[in-house]
Amino acid sequence: MASSLNPYLNFNGNARQAMEFYASVFGGEPTLTTFADLGGDGPDADRIMHAALKTDAGYMIMGADVPSSMQYEPVTGASISLSGDDAKALRRYWDQLSASGNVRMPLEKQAWGDEFGMCSDQFGVPWMVNISQPQS
């Protein structure tokens, strides 16, 4: 089996909503396993212990809710980067990810010639989108 590198995101009780949102953006159907599914009970029973979304584009996004016994810490110091030359798809991703979030840098042409933008989605996950321009 080949290795892979996948983002694994932590959420504070809203992993189900986040993974369903990412499925609406990128396509695919998330698999969701709660703590109760693995025999857990108590305040975390309905929280997501593990979620995975293989998107229509072949991306893999994973995540989970932080158990109530642990302190939730939002993503800082890192971003998920989407890049390529499929401008239509990347703009659609940008529009959906940034719509209910926070745009930190608008998606627009940059000094290096590509379109680039940075946002955080409605769940606080930071994203960077780079649309490569054809080389002349």
N, C-alpha and C positions, 0 to 999 in steps of 0.2 A: 504494500500500500504506500502510495506517495504521501508526503507530508503536506499539510496545509496550514495556513495562518488565517485565523478568523477572529473578528471582534467578538468579545464576550462582554455584554453590557449588564451592569447591575441596576436594579430599579428598587424603588421604595414602595412596593405594594401595587404597582401598576404595570408589571411586566406583561401581563396578558394584553392590556390595551396597547402597549408599545409594540408588541410583536404583531398584533392584528393591524396596527397602523403601518408598520413596515411592509407587511404583506400587501396592503392596499397601494403602497407606493411602488414596490419592486415586483409584485406578483409572488405567487407561491402560496403554500398553505403551512402555517406554523404548526409544529408539534409542541404541545404543552403538557408538562408533567407537574402536578401539584405535590406539595409535601404529603397530602392525604393519600395520593395515589401510591405512595411508597410507605404507607403505614403511619404517617405523622398525624398528630391531632393537635388540639390547642389553637392558639391564636394564629399560627402560621399555616394551618391545614389547607386553606384555599389559596395561599400564595404559590407562585410558580417556583418550583425547585430547579427546573431546567426547561428551557425553550430553545427550539432550533427552527430557523427558517431558511430553506434553500430556495432562492429566488428564481424567477424565470430566466434571469440573466446568468445564473450559475453562482451568484454570491451566496455566502453562508453567513448568517447573522445569528448569534446565540446570545442568551441572556437568562437572567433569573431575578427573583425578588430577594433582597437581603432579608434574612430572618430577623424577627423583631428583637432577638437577643443580641444582634450586632448593630453597630452604628452604620447607617447609610452614608456613603460619601459619593457625591456626584462626580462625573468624569471631569478631570482637570488636567491640563498639561498635555492633552492628546486630542486628536480629531480623527474621524473616519474620512478617508479621502476617496472620492470617486473621480476618475479621470478617464479620458478617451476621446475619440473623435466622433462618436454618435451624438451629435449636438441635440437632436430632437429628444432622445431618451434622457440625456443628462439635464437638459433644461426642464423636462417634465419632473424628474427627480427633485431638482432644485425647487421648483415651484411648490411641490407638495411638502417637502421637508421644511421649507422656510415659511410656509403660509401661516401656521399657528405658532411659529417659533420666534426667534430673534435673529435678524440679519446683522452680522457683524461687519461684513464687507459685501456690497452688492455684486451680483454676478455681472461682470462687465469686462471689456477688453483691457488687458494689462500690458505693461511695458515689454514683456517677453513675447507678446503677440497672441497669447491664448486668452480665452474668457475664463475668469476665475472669480469665485465668491466663497464666503465663509458664513455659516449660520449655525444656530443651535435649534434643534427641533423642539416641539412642544414638550418633550420629555427631558430636555436639557442636554441631549447628546449633541456634541459639536461635529459639524460636517464641513468638508471642503470639497468644492466641485471645480474641476479644471477641464475645460473643453478645448482640446488641441485644435489648432488651426492648420490647414494644409500648408505644407512647406512648398515654397516656390523654387 
